[in-house]
Amino acid sequence: MSRISKITLGLAATAAMLTASAISTTASAQYYKGKTIEIIVGFSAGGTDTAARIIARRLSKYIPGNPSIVVKNMPGAGSLKAQNFIYERAKPNGMTIGFNPFQVLAQITGRKGVRFSYPKFTFIAGVKGPAFIVVARKDIAPGGLNKPSDIKKINKKMSYTGRNPLHAIDVVSTAAFDLLGMEHTYVPGFRGSASITTSLAQSETNITGAGSVHWLKHLTPRLVQKGQLVSLFQFGAMQPDGSVKRDPAYPTVPLFEEFYAKAVGGKPSGELYEAYQFADRMQGTANFMVAGPPNMNPEAAKILRVAYKKAMNDPQTKAEAVKAVLNPYLHIGFARASKVMKDLANADPKIVAFWKARTAVQFGAKKHKKKKK
């Protein structure tokens, strides 16, 4: 074959590739053009809804065809109503997706009302906020809690300010307290940062877990700066390789295992620690999951995965997140989430049985009742 012929064929092949690419791009642009994407959130304003809307404001510009984006609230059963709706009733055409907490324990413990399976959802993106932190009133030990070993001096009955036994913060925090030998009463039923902070301020309860916004905006100015509350440890930021490092949101707060080594000595082990590690690894992957119904249109899923990553990394999204919740949201992609979903689908039956038994006991605990004014 002559050199000219080879060049001609090469140019033809390149032209064909460019044409195919153009057709693909045009098809992608047409798929969502003139359409509306609904994002279903299982809560009212605040928290999950805030995160969903901050990211959604930049989403359309990264989707070919620039569809309208509408965030709809569907509160009920701690987001289970919304997640069941996406799983059972949403059409798989990519026009309806959900933005909700990743409630791993709700699924594996068979919580009443759970009719979905996370591994069967069409994963779009994971959204990760800062790690959880564990705190305690300083006065539960004579002379105060000044170093990890001071937990051995505690001489007051400990009461944990709880939300509900399947809440991600409560799951890992109460397990960590048990591993440390810090026996406590679990008091569920607290709703919102304000009620939890007030309970701690009044010494109604004296230990709890918290998210970064609660810690920085409520607990620190009201209790920490007055010397009434101290941080004990954090659960850390999960790295791409599966390791855990201190979260930049709390650079001086030790990881749970670091605290354990100084407070108790050695490393935690046993059935409880294995169950704790499973929950921490699952829940530490993402605070929120963006997902479509099972068997969603592959082209739509591909488009939305790319768009969510770009929208979350948009400087305006990061700036708004820092202003609203003090830290930017981190994007969790398909590859990392796929491994977590596989681990979830193949969870050790012994760990599943452990969490079913443990949460059943906590669900039977006497609930906090809001005092009437």
C-alpha atoms as one frame of an Amber mdcrd trajectory, in Angstrom:
protein
   0.000   0.000   0.000   1.363   3.449  -0.926   2.242   6.047   1.663  -0.489
   8.312   0.275  -3.078   5.536   0.625  -2.048   4.957   4.244  -2.343   8.658
   4.979  -5.749   8.740   3.306  -6.981   5.775   5.359  -5.607   7.357   8.538
  -7.401  10.602   7.835 -10.600   8.686   7.087 -10.336   6.760  10.372  -9.724
   9.962  12.313 -12.679  11.622  10.610 -14.872   8.646  11.475 -13.806   8.820
  15.117 -14.493  12.542  15.273 -17.869  12.014  13.632 -18.766   9.250  16.102
 -17.641  11.459  18.987 -19.714  14.341  17.676 -22.758  12.097  17.319 -22.236
  10.802  20.873 -21.877  14.332  22.256 -24.946  15.473  20.353 -26.929  12.500
  21.647 -25.885  13.285  25.213 -26.865  16.917  24.773 -30.245  15.938  23.389
 -30.986  13.425  26.159 -31.565  16.046  28.854 -32.310  19.088  26.689 -35.619
  20.647  27.678 -36.089  18.127  30.512 -36.395  18.497  34.282 -34.458  16.403
  36.780 -36.087  15.938  40.178 -33.844  15.331  43.195 -35.824  13.760  46.034
 -34.643  14.558  49.574 -36.105  12.671  52.535 -36.063  15.620  54.941 -37.358
  19.155  55.267 -35.059  22.199  55.263 -31.612  21.948  56.857 -28.957  19.243
  57.004 -29.398  16.850  54.091 -31.582  19.338  52.222 -28.910  22.030  52.547
 -26.234  19.776  51.043 -28.521  18.679  48.212 -29.399  22.242  47.222 -25.861
  23.629  47.454 -24.618  21.047  44.947 -27.765  21.169  42.801 -27.312  24.890
  42.140 -24.294  24.136  39.943 -25.418  20.808  38.512 -27.290  21.888  35.399
 -24.353  23.698  33.817 -22.363  20.451  33.799 -25.118  18.393  32.154 -25.255
  18.554  28.331 -28.543  20.166  27.381 -28.705  22.124  30.656 -31.933  20.662
  32.045 -33.866  22.280  34.884 -33.016  20.927  38.350 -35.730  20.749  40.997
 -35.116  19.616  44.583 -38.234  18.131  46.149 -38.676  17.301  49.823 -40.318
  14.021  50.803 -39.838  13.786  54.580 -40.834  10.652  56.440 -39.298   7.834
  58.505 -35.875   9.439  58.600 -35.566   9.502  54.772 -36.782   5.892  54.317
 -39.959   7.106  52.603 -37.935   8.951  49.963 -35.449   6.119  49.468 -38.237
   3.556  49.088 -39.892   5.853  46.540 -36.727   6.066  44.416 -36.196   2.311
  44.648 -39.770   1.221  43.904 -41.549   3.949  41.956 -39.118   6.278  40.195
 -38.863   5.731  36.465 -35.397   4.530  35.375 -35.052   7.256  32.733 -32.678
   9.440  34.773 -35.226  12.170  35.468 -35.683  11.242  39.145 -32.857  10.598
  41.576 -32.463  10.759  45.342 -30.089  12.630  47.655 -30.267  11.014  51.084
 -28.213   9.727  54.035 -26.344   6.478  53.518 -28.160   4.442  56.186 -26.190
   1.203  56.155 -27.376  -0.087  59.533 -31.011   0.484  58.608 -30.591  -1.967
  55.752 -28.495  -4.694  57.361 -30.567  -4.785  60.550 -33.771  -5.071  58.563
 -35.298  -1.947  60.059 -39.048  -1.839  59.652 -39.941   0.169  56.580 -36.737
  -0.513  54.620 -37.698  -1.953  51.239 -34.622  -0.912  49.269 -31.174  -2.402
  48.745 -28.242  -0.015  48.393 -26.236  -2.341  46.112 -29.199  -2.448  43.697
 -29.618   1.315  43.419 -27.955   3.010  40.447 -25.073   4.819  42.124 -24.441
   8.392  40.958 -22.212   9.935  43.627 -21.261   9.782  47.261 -21.030  12.988
  49.279 -18.669  13.058  52.256 -18.499  15.651  54.983 -16.013  15.853  57.879
 -15.622  12.968  60.305 -17.656  12.640  63.485 -16.159  13.641  66.813 -16.861
  12.310  70.328 -17.193  14.680  73.303 -17.778  14.586  77.049 -18.468  16.963
  79.886 -15.160  17.693  81.547 -16.568  17.334  85.072 -17.453  13.640  84.856
 -14.024  12.884  86.322 -12.454  14.486  89.433 -10.069  17.206  88.260 -11.548
  16.997  84.752 -10.854  14.995  81.618  -7.455  16.362  80.643  -5.833  13.313
  79.036  -7.042   9.920  77.718  -6.131   7.997  80.880  -8.461  10.240  82.900
 -11.423   8.166  81.711 -10.397   5.657  84.395 -11.221   8.298  87.038 -14.809
   8.848  85.909 -17.074   8.627  88.952 -20.388   9.775  87.538 -23.072   7.810
  85.756 -22.656   8.420  82.050 -25.625   9.172  79.814 -25.308   9.395  76.033
 -27.316  12.094  74.218 -28.819   9.991  71.431 -30.740  10.580  68.218 -31.787
   7.039  67.285 -29.885   3.714  67.392 -29.366   3.640  63.614 -28.054   7.189
  63.327 -24.503   7.039  61.940 -23.062   9.179  64.752 -24.705   7.112  67.486
 -23.695   3.784  65.925 -19.943   4.369  66.010 -19.849   6.612  69.097 -21.657
   4.258  71.463 -19.621   1.297  70.184 -16.419   3.261  70.826 -17.489   4.076
  74.384 -18.175   0.398  75.031 -14.783  -0.592  73.626 -13.169   1.851  76.048
 -15.087   0.331  78.942 -17.053   3.559  79.461 -20.382   2.098  80.544 -23.267
   4.398  79.779 -27.016   4.713  79.430 -28.220   5.379  75.903 -30.939   8.072
  75.828 -32.473   8.338  72.335 -35.002  10.845  71.057 -32.993  14.081  70.883
 -33.669  16.041  67.730 -31.359  18.705  66.466 -28.137  20.284  67.662 -29.867
  22.753  69.960 -31.580  20.127  72.119 -28.416  18.007  72.377 -26.316  21.039
  73.345 -28.855  22.110  75.980 -28.948  18.620  77.488 -25.162  18.614  77.842
 -25.153  22.159  79.229 -27.659  21.183  81.912 -25.796  17.933  82.731 -28.915
  15.968  81.854 -26.567  13.888  79.680 -22.785  14.091  79.617 -21.342  12.260
  76.574 -22.245  12.231  72.886 -21.014  12.224  69.289 -21.259  15.203  66.947
 -20.790  16.337  63.381 -18.474  19.206  62.467 -21.177  21.880  62.237 -22.627
  20.899  65.629 -19.147  20.896  67.161 -17.954  24.171  65.676 -21.153  26.226
  65.668 -22.895  25.010  68.831 -20.754  23.014  71.233 -17.530  25.018  70.940
 -18.901  28.527  71.649 -21.458  27.421  74.227 -19.575  24.750  76.191 -15.981
  24.182  75.049 -14.878  27.798  75.365 -16.344  27.874  78.871 -14.319  24.825
  79.882 -17.363  22.585  80.325 -16.882  20.208  77.385 -13.874  18.497  75.806
 -13.280  16.516  72.641 -12.073  12.954  73.206 -11.433  11.512  69.750 -12.538
  11.503  66.125 -13.302   8.727  63.657 -11.087  10.107  60.919 -11.196  10.562
  57.178 -11.252   7.443  55.022  -8.487   7.492  52.406  -8.781   6.050  48.849
  -6.613   3.079  49.874  -8.937   2.260  52.784  -6.700   3.658  55.517  -7.941
   6.242  58.022  -6.186   9.497  58.869  -7.075  12.451  61.066  -9.660  14.667
  59.425  -8.304  18.153  58.564 -11.391  19.591  60.299  -9.924  18.448  63.642
  -6.131  18.260  63.142  -5.300  18.078  66.868  -8.007  15.586  67.889  -6.701
  11.985  68.017  -8.222   9.096  66.105 -10.216   6.605  68.175  -7.433   4.000
  68.019  -4.853   6.615  69.085  -7.008   7.601  72.046  -7.614   3.946  72.940
  -3.885   3.202  73.019  -3.255   5.995  75.532  -6.392   5.427  77.595  -6.463
   1.626  77.785  -3.256   0.429  76.168  -2.735  -1.723  73.099  -5.261  -2.097
  70.316  -9.011  -2.780  70.505 -10.119  -6.259  69.431 -12.940  -8.762  69.630
 -16.459  -9.095  68.234 -17.480  -5.550  69.113 -14.414  -4.066  67.429 -15.014
  -6.105  64.262 -18.619  -4.878  64.174 -17.441  -1.326  64.869 -14.894  -1.478
  62.029 -17.550  -2.689  59.592 -19.937   0.143  60.512 -17.175   2.744  60.531
 -15.890   1.644  57.111 -19.357   1.581  55.556 -20.607   4.846  57.032 -17.230
   6.531  56.725 -17.382   6.212  52.949 -20.117   8.809  52.489 -22.587  10.822
  54.528 -25.017  11.058  51.638 -25.715   8.954  48.587 -26.983  10.267  45.266
 -28.755   7.378  43.567 -31.273   6.505  40.907 -33.636   3.540  40.770 -32.365
   0.061  39.861 -31.496  -0.475  36.190 -31.473   3.218  35.376 -30.649   4.283
  31.828 -26.842   3.784  31.516 -26.355   6.921  29.409 -28.206   9.035  31.979
 -26.200   7.512  34.839 -22.920   8.234  33.028 -23.900  11.847  32.372 -24.991
  12.441  35.965 -21.857  10.859  37.458 -19.637  13.236  35.489 -21.860  16.226
  36.268 -21.969  15.586  40.029 -18.202  15.325  40.240 -17.757  18.605  38.376
 -20.526  20.379  40.326 -19.038  19.328  43.667 -15.581  20.513  42.620 -16.925
  23.827  41.331 -15.296  26.717  43.267 -18.706  28.291  43.884 -20.046  25.042
  45.351 -17.052  24.761  47.661 -17.335  28.393  48.740 -21.047  28.052  49.490
 -20.466  24.823  51.422 -17.751  26.435  53.551 -20.055  29.358  54.290 -22.996
  27.111  55.201 -21.400  24.102  56.885 -17.779  25.257  57.370 -16.202  22.613
  55.131 -16.462  21.646  51.433 -18.172  18.391  50.473 -15.934  15.659  49.100
 -16.933  13.664  46.030 -16.958   9.842  46.246 -16.835   8.179  42.841 -18.166
   5.002  41.311 -15.015   2.865  41.684 -14.698   3.382  45.429 -18.419   3.063
  46.052 -18.606  -0.170  44.063 -16.247  -1.892  46.504 -18.254  -0.680  49.481
 -21.488  -1.907  47.912 -19.918  -5.304  47.296 -18.805  -5.493  50.929 -22.279
  -4.461  52.057 -23.937  -7.119  49.895 -21.588  -9.751  51.359 -21.652  -8.614
  54.980 -20.600 -11.254  57.515 -23.779 -12.810  59.004 -22.202 -12.636  62.483
 -21.735  -8.879  62.178 -25.279  -8.461  60.881 -26.614 -10.491  63.837 -24.517
  -8.428  66.242 -25.932  -5.120  65.027 -29.487  -6.440  64.997 -29.176  -7.472
  68.641 -27.414  -4.284  69.736 -29.791  -1.847  68.061 -32.804  -3.815  69.342
 -31.609  -3.170  72.891 -31.040   0.518  72.171 -34.461   0.876  70.554 -35.890
  -0.390  73.837 -34.127   2.355  75.824 -36.166   4.980  77.605 -36.499   7.940
  75.288 -35.806  11.557  76.073 -38.992  13.567  76.237 -38.947  17.260  75.478
 -39.944  19.281  78.499 -43.065  21.374  78.153 -42.572  25.080  78.609
